[in-house]
Amino acid sequence: MADRDALPASPLKRLTRAREPRAKLPAQATALDLDGRSLRVVQTTTRSGQPVVSRVLVAPLNLPADADRADAAVLGAAIAKALEQLKLKPGPVVMGVPRAQVVLKTLLLPVISDVRELASVVHLQVGKDLPFRVADAVVDFQVHRQITPPPPKPDANAKPGPEAPAAPLPKLEVLVAVAKREVVEFYQRAAEAAGVKLVALGLLPSASARCVHACHAVENRQAYGLISLRPDEVGIDIVADEAVPFSRGASVKPATEADTSDAFVNAATIEVVRSLHSYSGLGATAALTKLLVAGATGHEAAVVAALATRVSTPVALLDASALELAEDSRGPAAGATAGIGLALGFADAAGLPFDFLNPKRPAVQRDLRRIKILAVLAAASVVFLVLAGVRTWMMNQRQKILDAVTLEAIAAEKNRPIYRQMISQANVVNEWVRGERDWLLHYAYLTAVLPRSEEVFLTSLSVSGPGALRLGVRAKSGEILAKVEKQLRAAGYDVKPLAITPGSDKNGYEFQSTVELAVPDKLKIDLAKVKPPARPEDDASLDPPRKKGGG
């Protein structure tokens, strides 16, 4: 048989109970234990930095005879009435799950110091044997001890050689507790219906063992059995090294005060003996030093007497005097073993060994390849967003320029006639410049050589081509127009024959014609040698304009 050496208590507890760090230890803890048709309440306080039991109370659960205890709302309402009867308004509350609602397994695993990595291995191993999906379960565990197998014995027939057989690797014995998620949710709904805040959900067998430890009923690290009698159930827990490697619950005939027969005692005794045989059949090496009986059914003493005749292990009632309870709490404490353990365990710095509300969780498995792909996609998205932002900004800038040019084009379109007139006038000036003709000089010369304005006047003057002038004239008679032609020829211009057109005019200038002049290159103009006709006496063209409304 392998030699089993337990780890020192302190590192084992640190590994076993490691969870999310607790921000602050509760100054007061309240445990609620459903014991048949009774509610047992245990409250703790802190004394010299250690949790101690301050009060133990019991109140009936006033459930109707046909009430469905599987209905969380019905059970929660009954708990609320019981607390109201006790005049209690508890703060954070801890409850426990009975053995019948939990699957317990023992696993041998490699020694892993990281509790999260160990939790991953536990979930992987326990998921193979569960009768339901691991996704529908809440898994928590407790490291019981480290097992170091003895080195292999040397073989006398083996040939001598440099290679020695390798020593076997140590293993961790891990106790695993699995509850269905619907069970955990049931207690949460019941607590909500009762109006209390459920902060932890432990395991009743483990809590009972914590109570025995607080009572100093056995020597440290001794293996013992704890028989917990409830009105309709008997729990048999084997405790070794402050852990419960074996636990069994059996239903028996409900125990009542009117029950004077030995039926309950005989049934409980038989279940205990069966459980001890089952424990021995598992190959357990830890011998039991004591059997302890706890409960408040009234049959505990009879069960102790019956077991004393059936087993060789010493049997005794659990003595809770070490808890130093108040006088009014000693009686209810007899049946509150699990509640005391829940309250003390929750108030400990390490917390409960099993907590289905806050189980030890596996480490998050990181897919590095997926993380790299996501990082590349994120970087590409950032680059795309930056480029899109730059593109949008540039488009906005170009749009502003386009809008400004469009406004200028609209304004220019409105001014197109003015621009055309300016272009036409500029072309005329340019032609004058290119022709090297001083047409203003010709204009002044023509006003001097033409007859007086009483006889003829110019209606227009334009340059029709290189070295050519076109004059629009009106005269009072055809003879005057003939005189105009002779005077222009005498002034040195080449004149095309005139086409005289008669027409009516209110001022008497009834003959008009267009005179086309060609300017010879040899023509030289000297204004000093000519004198323009005198202005008529009634000529008002040079007078300043009169203001509107003036006299």
C-alpha positions as CSV (number, residue, x, y, z in Angstrom):
1,M,0.0,0.0,0.0
2,A,1.3,3.5,-0.9
3,D,2.5,5.7,1.9
4,R,0.3,8.7,2.2
5,D,1.9,11.9,3.7
6,A,-0.3,14.9,4.1
7,L,0.9,18.4,3.3
8,P,1.4,20.9,6.1
9,A,-1.9,22.4,7.0
10,S,-1.3,26.0,6.2
11,P,-0.2,25.7,2.5
12,L,-2.9,23.1,1.9
13,K,-5.6,25.4,3.2
14,R,-4.3,28.2,1.1
15,L,-4.5,26.1,-2.0
16,T,-7.8,24.4,-1.0
17,R,-9.8,27.6,-0.2
18,A,-8.2,30.1,-2.6
19,R,-10.9,32.1,-4.3
20,E,-11.4,35.7,-5.3
21,P,-9.9,37.8,-2.6
22,R,-12.3,38.9,0.1
23,A,-12.4,42.7,0.4
24,K,-13.3,42.6,4.1
25,L,-14.2,40.0,6.7
26,P,-17.8,40.2,7.8
27,A,-18.3,41.6,11.3
28,Q,-21.3,39.4,11.7
29,A,-22.5,36.3,9.8
30,T,-25.9,34.7,9.8
31,A,-26.5,31.1,8.8
32,L,-29.9,29.6,8.0
33,D,-30.4,25.9,8.2
34,L,-33.6,24.2,7.1
35,D,-34.0,21.2,9.5
36,G,-37.2,19.5,8.5
37,R,-40.1,21.8,9.5
38,S,-37.8,24.0,11.6
39,L,-35.5,26.9,10.7
40,R,-32.3,27.1,12.7
41,V,-30.5,30.4,12.8
42,V,-26.9,30.9,13.9
43,Q,-25.2,34.2,14.2
44,T,-21.5,34.9,14.8
45,T,-19.5,37.9,15.9
46,T,-15.8,38.6,16.1
47,R,-13.8,38.3,19.3
48,S,-10.0,38.8,19.4
49,G,-10.0,38.6,15.6
50,Q,-11.7,35.2,15.6
51,P,-15.3,34.4,14.8
52,V,-17.4,33.0,17.7
53,V,-21.0,32.0,17.9
54,S,-23.2,34.6,19.5
55,R,-26.7,33.3,19.2
56,V,-28.5,30.1,18.1
57,L,-32.2,30.3,17.5
58,V,-34.9,28.0,16.2
59,A,-38.4,28.7,14.9
60,P,-41.0,26.5,13.2
61,L,-41.5,26.7,9.5
62,N,-45.3,27.2,9.3
63,L,-45.8,25.3,6.1
64,P,-49.3,24.0,5.3
65,A,-49.7,20.3,5.2
66,D,-50.1,20.3,1.4
67,A,-47.3,22.9,0.8
68,D,-44.8,22.1,-1.9
69,R,-41.3,22.5,-0.4
70,A,-39.9,22.4,-3.9
71,D,-41.5,25.8,-4.6
72,A,-38.9,28.4,-3.8
73,A,-41.6,31.1,-3.3
74,V,-43.5,29.0,-0.7
75,L,-40.3,28.1,1.2
76,G,-39.1,31.7,1.1
77,A,-42.4,33.0,2.5
78,A,-42.1,30.5,5.4
79,I,-38.6,31.6,6.1
80,A,-39.7,35.2,6.2
81,K,-42.4,34.4,8.7
82,A,-40.0,32.5,10.9
83,L,-37.5,35.4,10.9
84,E,-40.3,37.8,11.7
85,Q,-41.3,35.6,14.6
86,L,-37.7,35.6,15.9
87,K,-37.7,39.4,15.3
88,L,-34.5,39.1,13.2
89,K,-33.5,41.2,10.2
90,P,-30.2,39.5,9.2
91,G,-27.7,41.1,6.9
92,P,-25.5,38.8,4.7
93,V,-26.9,35.2,4.9
94,V,-25.2,31.9,4.2
95,M,-27.1,28.6,3.6
96,G,-26.1,25.0,2.9
97,V,-27.0,22.3,0.4
98,P,-27.7,18.8,1.8
99,R,-25.7,15.7,0.8
100,A,-28.6,14.3,-1.2
101,Q,-28.5,17.2,-3.7
102,V,-24.8,17.0,-4.3
103,V,-22.5,14.6,-6.3
104,L,-19.3,14.0,-4.4
105,K,-16.2,12.5,-6.1
106,T,-12.5,12.0,-5.1
107,L,-9.9,12.7,-7.8
108,L,-6.1,12.0,-7.8
109,L,-4.5,14.8,-9.8
110,P,-1.0,16.1,-10.5
111,V,0.4,18.6,-8.0
112,I,-0.6,22.0,-9.4
113,S,0.1,25.1,-7.3
114,D,-2.1,27.5,-9.3
115,V,-5.7,27.0,-8.1
116,R,-7.1,28.2,-11.4
117,E,-5.2,25.7,-13.4
118,L,-6.1,23.0,-10.9
119,A,-9.8,24.1,-11.3
120,S,-9.5,23.6,-15.1
121,V,-8.2,20.0,-14.6
122,V,-11.0,19.3,-12.1
123,H,-13.7,20.5,-14.5
124,L,-12.2,18.4,-17.3
125,Q,-12.0,15.2,-15.2
126,V,-15.3,15.5,-13.3
127,G,-17.2,16.3,-16.5
128,K,-16.6,12.8,-17.8
129,D,-18.5,11.0,-15.1
130,L,-21.4,13.4,-14.3
131,P,-25.0,12.2,-15.1
132,F,-25.7,15.6,-16.5
133,R,-23.9,18.2,-18.5
134,V,-21.1,20.1,-16.8
135,A,-22.5,23.3,-18.3
136,D,-25.6,22.7,-16.1
137,A,-23.5,22.2,-13.0
138,V,-21.7,24.2,-10.4
139,V,-18.4,22.6,-9.5
140,D,-16.3,23.4,-6.4
141,F,-13.5,21.4,-4.8
142,Q,-11.2,21.0,-1.8
143,V,-7.7,19.7,-1.8
144,H,-7.6,17.0,0.9
145,R,-4.0,16.1,1.0
146,Q,-0.9,15.3,-1.1
147,I,0.0,11.6,-1.6
148,T,3.6,10.7,-2.1
149,P,4.0,7.0,-3.2
150,P,7.1,5.2,-1.7
151,P,10.1,4.7,-4.0
152,P,10.1,1.4,-5.8
153,K,11.9,-1.5,-4.1
154,P,15.1,-2.6,-5.7
155,D,15.0,-5.8,-7.8
156,A,17.5,-8.3,-6.7
157,N,17.5,-10.0,-10.1
158,A,18.0,-6.8,-12.0
159,K,21.3,-6.4,-13.8
160,P,23.5,-3.6,-12.3
161,G,23.5,-0.4,-14.4
162,P,23.8,3.4,-14.0
163,E,20.1,3.9,-14.5
164,A,18.0,3.9,-11.3
165,P,14.2,3.6,-11.5
166,A,12.5,7.0,-11.3
167,A,10.7,7.9,-8.1
168,P,6.9,8.2,-8.6
169,L,5.5,11.7,-8.8
170,P,3.3,12.9,-5.9
171,K,-0.4,13.3,-6.4
172,L,-3.1,15.6,-4.9
173,E,-6.3,14.0,-3.5
174,V,-9.0,16.4,-4.4
175,L,-12.6,16.3,-3.0
176,V,-15.0,17.5,-5.6
177,A,-18.6,18.6,-4.9
178,V,-21.0,19.2,-7.9
179,A,-24.5,20.6,-7.6
180,K,-26.9,21.2,-10.4
181,R,-27.3,24.8,-11.3
182,E,-31.0,24.6,-10.8
183,V,-30.4,23.6,-7.2
184,V,-28.2,26.7,-6.6
185,E,-30.8,28.9,-8.3
186,F,-33.5,27.4,-6.1
187,Y,-31.8,28.6,-2.9
188,Q,-31.2,32.0,-4.5
189,R,-34.9,32.4,-5.3
190,A,-35.9,31.2,-1.9
191,A,-33.6,33.8,-0.2
192,E,-35.0,36.5,-2.5
193,A,-38.6,35.5,-1.6
194,A,-37.6,35.6,2.1
195,G,-36.2,39.1,1.7
196,V,-32.6,38.2,2.7
197,K,-29.3,38.6,0.9
198,L,-27.7,35.2,0.1
199,V,-23.9,35.7,-0.1
200,A,-22.7,32.1,0.2
201,L,-24.0,28.6,-0.3
202,G,-22.0,25.9,1.4
203,L,-22.1,22.1,1.8
204,L,-23.8,20.8,5.0
205,P,-21.5,17.8,5.6
206,S,-18.4,20.0,5.4
207,A,-20.1,22.6,7.6
208,S,-20.9,20.0,10.3
209,A,-17.2,19.0,10.3
210,R,-16.3,22.7,10.9
211,C,-18.6,22.7,13.9
212,V,-17.0,19.6,15.4
213,H,-13.6,21.3,15.0
214,A,-14.9,24.3,16.8
215,C,-16.2,22.1,19.7
216,H,-12.7,20.5,20.1
217,A,-14.5,17.1,20.3
218,V,-11.5,15.2,18.7
219,E,-7.8,15.5,18.7
220,N,-6.3,17.5,15.7
221,R,-6.1,15.5,12.5
222,Q,-7.8,12.4,13.9
223,A,-10.3,10.6,11.7
224,Y,-13.8,10.3,13.1
225,G,-17.3,9.8,12.0
226,L,-20.2,12.3,12.5
227,I,-23.8,11.0,12.6
228,S,-26.2,13.9,12.1
229,L,-29.8,13.0,13.0
230,R,-32.6,15.0,11.3
231,P,-36.3,14.4,11.5
232,D,-36.4,12.6,8.2
233,E,-32.7,11.9,7.3
234,V,-29.6,10.5,8.8
235,G,-26.2,11.9,7.6
236,I,-23.0,9.9,8.0
237,D,-19.8,11.8,7.4
238,I,-16.3,10.5,7.7
239,V,-13.9,13.4,8.5
240,A,-10.1,13.2,8.1
241,D,-7.7,16.1,8.2
242,E,-10.6,18.6,8.4
243,A,-12.0,17.3,5.2
244,V,-14.9,15.0,4.4
245,P,-13.7,12.3,2.0
246,F,-16.8,10.1,2.6
247,S,-20.4,11.4,3.1
248,R,-23.7,9.6,2.8
249,G,-27.3,10.6,3.5
250,A,-30.2,8.2,4.0
251,S,-33.9,8.8,4.4
252,V,-35.6,7.3,7.4
253,K,-39.0,7.4,8.9
254,P,-39.7,10.8,10.3
255,A,-38.9,11.1,14.0
256,T,-41.6,12.7,16.2
257,E,-42.1,13.1,19.9
258,A,-45.0,10.7,19.7
259,D,-42.8,8.0,18.2
260,T,-42.1,5.6,21.1
261,S,-41.1,2.7,19.0
262,D,-37.5,1.8,18.1
263,A,-38.2,2.2,14.4
264,F,-36.2,5.4,13.9
265,V,-33.3,4.2,16.1
266,N,-33.1,0.9,14.4
267,A,-33.2,2.4,10.9
268,A,-30.6,5.0,11.8
269,T,-28.3,2.4,13.3
270,I,-28.6,0.2,10.3
271,E,-27.7,3.1,7.9
272,V,-24.7,4.0,10.0
273,V,-23.3,0.4,10.0
274,R,-23.8,0.2,6.3
275,S,-22.0,3.4,5.7
276,L,-19.0,2.3,7.9
277,H,-18.8,-0.9,5.9
278,S,-18.9,1.1,2.7
279,Y,-16.1,3.3,3.9
280,S,-14.0,0.3,4.8
281,G,-14.6,-1.2,1.4
282,L,-13.1,1.8,-0.3
283,G,-9.7,0.8,1.0
284,A,-9.4,3.7,3.5
285,T,-6.4,3.5,5.7
286,A,-7.4,6.1,8.3
287,A,-8.9,4.3,11.2
288,L,-11.8,6.0,12.9
289,T,-11.0,7.0,16.5
290,K,-14.5,8.1,17.5
291,L,-18.1,8.3,16.4
292,L,-20.0,11.4,17.3
293,V,-23.8,11.7,17.2
294,A,-25.5,15.1,16.9
295,G,-29.1,16.3,16.4
296,A,-32.3,17.4,18.1
297,T,-34.7,14.6,17.3
298,G,-34.7,13.3,20.9
299,H,-33.4,9.9,19.8
300,E,-29.6,10.8,19.9
301,A,-28.9,9.0,23.2
302,A,-30.8,5.9,22.0
303,V,-28.8,5.8,18.8
304,V,-25.5,6.1,20.8
305,A,-26.5,3.2,22.9
306,A,-27.5,1.1,19.9
307,L,-24.3,1.8,18.0
308,A,-22.2,0.9,21.1
309,T,-23.5,-2.6,20.7
310,R,-22.8,-2.8,17.0
311,V,-19.4,-1.2,16.4
312,S,-16.1,-1.4,18.2
313,T,-15.4,2.4,17.7
314,P,-16.2,4.6,20.7
315,V,-19.5,6.4,20.3
316,A,-20.5,9.6,22.1
317,L,-22.8,12.6,21.9
318,L,-21.3,15.8,20.4
319,D,-20.5,18.1,23.3
320,A,-20.9,21.8,22.3
321,S,-19.8,23.3,25.6
322,A,-16.6,24.5,24.1
323,L,-18.5,27.0,22.1
324,E,-19.4,28.8,25.4
325,L,-22.9,29.6,24.3
326,A,-25.4,31.7,26.2
327,E,-28.0,29.8,28.3
328,D,-30.8,30.4,25.8
329,S,-28.7,29.1,22.9
330,R,-27.5,25.8,24.3
331,G,-30.7,23.9,23.7
332,P,-31.2,25.0,20.0
333,A,-27.5,24.4,19.3
334,A,-28.0,20.6,19.6
335,G,-29.6,20.4,16.2
336,A,-27.7,23.4,14.6
337,T,-24.4,21.6,13.9
338,A,-24.5,22.4,10.2
339,G,-25.7,26.0,10.8
340,I,-22.8,26.6,13.3
341,G,-20.3,25.3,10.8
342,L,-21.7,27.4,8.0
343,A,-21.6,30.6,10.1
344,L,-18.1,30.0,11.4
345,G,-16.7,28.9,8.0
346,F,-18.1,31.9,6.3
347,A,-16.7,34.3,8.9
348,D,-13.2,32.6,8.6
349,A,-10.6,34.5,6.7
350,A,-10.3,31.6,4.2
351,G,-14.1,31.3,3.8
352,L,-16.0,28.1,3.2
353,P,-14.2,25.1,1.7
354,F,-17.2,24.6,-0.7
355,D,-19.2,27.6,-1.9
356,F,-21.5,27.0,-4.8
357,L,-22.2,30.7,-5.1
358,N,-18.5,31.6,-5.4
359,P,-16.8,28.4,-6.7
360,K,-13.1,28.2,-7.6
361,R,-13.1,29.0,-11.3
362,P,-10.9,27.7,-14.0
363,A,-8.3,29.9,-15.7
364,V,-9.6,31.5,-18.8
365,Q,-8.1,29.7,-21.8
366,R,-6.6,32.2,-24.2
367,D,-6.4,31.5,-27.9
368,L,-3.2,33.3,-28.9
369,R,-3.9,32.8,-32.6
370,R,-7.4,34.2,-32.3
371,I,-6.0,37.1,-30.2
372,K,-3.4,37.9,-33.0
373,I,-6.1,37.8,-35.7
374,L,-8.3,40.1,-33.7
375,A,-5.4,42.4,-33.0
376,V,-4.6,42.5,-36.8
377,L,-8.2,43.2,-37.6
378,A,-8.4,45.9,-34.9
379,A,-5.2,47.6,-36.3
380,A,-6.6,47.4,-39.9
381,S,-9.9,48.9,-38.7
382,V,-8.0,51.8,-37.0
383,V,-6.0,52.4,-40.3
384,F,-9.2,52.2,-42.3
385,L,-10.9,54.7,-40.0
386,V,-7.9,57.1,-40.1
387,L,-7.8,56.9,-43.9
388,A,-11.6,57.4,-44.1
389,G,-11.2,60.4,-41.8
390,V,-8.4,61.9,-43.9
391,R,-10.4,61.3,-47.1
392,T,-13.5,62.9,-45.6
393,W,-11.4,66.0,-44.5
394,M,-9.8,66.3,-48.0
395,M,-13.2,66.0,-49.7
396,N,-14.6,68.7,-47.4
397,Q,-11.8,71.0,-48.3
398,R,-12.2,70.4,-52.0
399,Q,-16.0,70.9,-51.6
400,K,-15.4,74.2,-50.0
401,I,-13.2,75.3,-53.0
402,L,-15.8,74.0,-55.4
403,D,-18.5,76.0,-53.7
404,A,-16.4,79.1,-53.8
405,V,-15.7,78.7,-57.5
406,T,-19.3,78.0,-58.2
407,L,-20.3,81.2,-56.5
408,E,-17.7,83.1,-58.5
409,A,-19.0,81.5,-61.7
410,I,-22.6,82.4,-60.9
411,A,-21.6,86.0,-60.2
412,A,-19.5,86.0,-63.4
413,E,-22.5,84.7,-65.4
414,K,-24.5,87.6,-64.2
415,N,-21.8,90.0,-65.4
416,R,-21.3,88.3,-68.8
417,P,-22.9,91.2,-70.8
418,I,-20.6,93.7,-69.1
419,Y,-17.6,91.5,-69.8
420,R,-18.6,91.2,-73.5
421,Q,-18.9,94.9,-73.8
422,M,-15.6,95.4,-72.1
423,I,-14.0,92.8,-74.4
424,S,-15.5,94.5,-77.5
425,Q,-14.3,97.9,-76.4
426,A,-10.9,96.5,-75.6
427,N,-10.7,94.9,-79.1
428,V,-11.4,98.2,-80.6
429,V,-8.7,99.9,-78.6
430,N,-6.3,97.1,-79.4
431,E,-7.1,97.4,-83.1
432,W,-6.5,101.2,-82.9
433,V,-3.2,100.5,-81.2
434,R,-2.2,97.8,-83.7
435,G,-3.2,100.1,-86.6
436,E,-1.0,102.9,-85.3
437,R,-3.9,105.3,-85.9
438,D,-4.8,108.2,-83.7
439,W,-8.5,108.0,-84.2
440,L,-9.3,110.7,-81.7
441,L,-7.1,113.0,-83.8
442,H,-9.2,112.1,-86.8
443,Y,-12.3,112.7,-84.8
444,A,-11.1,116.2,-83.9
445,Y,-10.1,116.8,-87.5
446,L,-13.5,115.8,-88.8
447,T,-15.3,118.1,-86.5
448,A,-13.2,120.9,-87.9
449,V,-13.7,120.1,-91.6
450,L,-17.4,119.2,-91.6
451,P,-20.1,121.9,-92.0
452,R,-21.7,123.6,-89.1
453,S,-24.1,121.7,-86.9
454,E,-27.0,123.8,-88.1
455,E,-26.6,122.0,-91.4
456,V,-25.3,118.5,-90.5
457,F,-24.3,116.4,-87.5
458,L,-22.8,113.0,-86.8
459,T,-25.0,110.2,-85.4
460,S,-22.1,107.7,-85.1
461,L,-18.4,107.1,-85.7
462,S,-16.8,103.7,-85.9
463,V,-13.7,102.1,-87.2
464,S,-14.8,99.4,-89.7
465,G,-11.4,98.1,-90.6
466,P,-7.7,98.9,-90.9
467,G,-7.5,102.5,-92.0
468,A,-11.3,102.9,-92.5
469,L,-13.8,105.1,-90.8
470,R,-17.6,104.9,-91.0
471,L,-19.7,108.0,-90.2
472,G,-23.4,108.2,-89.7
473,V,-24.6,111.7,-90.7
474,R,-27.9,113.6,-91.0
475,A,-28.4,116.8,-93.0
476,K,-31.1,119.2,-93.8
477,S,-30.8,118.8,-97.6
478,G,-29.2,116.6,-100.2
479,E,-27.0,119.5,-101.3
480,I,-25.5,119.7,-97.9
481,L,-24.6,116.0,-98.0
482,A,-23.0,116.6,-101.4
483,K,-21.0,119.4,-99.8
484,V,-19.9,117.1,-97.0
485,E,-18.5,114.6,-99.6
486,K,-16.5,117.4,-101.3
487,Q,-15.2,118.8,-98.1
488,L,-14.0,115.3,-96.9
489,R,-12.3,114.7,-100.2
490,A,-10.7,118.1,-99.9
491,A,-9.5,117.2,-96.4
492,G,-7.5,114.3,-97.8
493,Y,-9.8,111.3,-97.3
494,D,-10.9,108.8,-99.9
495,V,-14.7,108.8,-99.9
496,K,-16.9,106.2,-101.3
497,P,-20.0,107.6,-103.2
498,L,-22.8,108.5,-100.8
499,A,-26.2,106.8,-100.7
500,I,-28.6,109.4,-99.6
501,T,-31.8,108.3,-97.8
502,P,-34.6,110.8,-97.1
503,G,-36.4,110.5,-93.8
504,S,-38.6,112.6,-91.5
505,D,-37.1,114.4,-88.5
506,K,-38.8,116.8,-86.1
507,N,-35.7,119.1,-86.1
508,G,-35.5,119.3,-89.9
509,Y,-32.6,116.9,-90.6
510,E,-34.6,114.9,-93.2
511,F,-31.7,113.4,-95.2
512,Q,-29.3,110.8,-93.8
513,S,-26.4,108.8,-95.2
514,T,-23.5,106.6,-94.2
515,V,-20.1,107.9,-95.2
516,E,-17.2,105.4,-95.5
517,L,-13.7,107.0,-95.4
518,A,-10.4,105.4,-96.2
519,V,-7.4,107.1,-94.6
520,P,-4.5,107.3,-97.0
521,D,-1.1,106.6,-95.5
522,K,0.1,109.9,-96.9
523,L,-2.5,111.9,-95.0
524,K,-0.9,114.2,-92.4
525,I,-3.2,116.1,-90.0
526,D,-2.3,119.4,-88.5
527,L,-5.0,120.7,-86.2
528,A,-3.3,124.0,-86.0
529,K,-4.1,124.8,-89.6
530,V,-7.8,124.2,-89.3
531,K,-10.4,125.9,-87.2
532,P,-13.7,124.3,-86.1
533,P,-17.0,126.1,-86.7
534,A,-18.2,128.3,-83.8
535,R,-20.7,126.9,-81.4
536,P,-24.3,127.9,-82.0
537,E,-25.6,130.5,-79.6
538,D,-28.3,128.1,-78.2
539,D,-25.8,125.2,-77.8
540,A,-26.3,123.8,-74.2
541,S,-24.3,120.5,-74.6
542,L,-21.5,121.8,-72.4
543,D,-23.7,123.3,-69.7
544,P,-23.8,121.5,-66.3
545,P,-26.9,119.3,-65.9
546,R,-29.8,120.6,-63.9
547,K,-30.8,119.0,-60.7
548,K,-34.2,117.3,-60.5
549,G,-36.8,119.6,-58.9
550,G,-34.6,122.6,-59.4
551,G,-35.9,126.0,-60.6
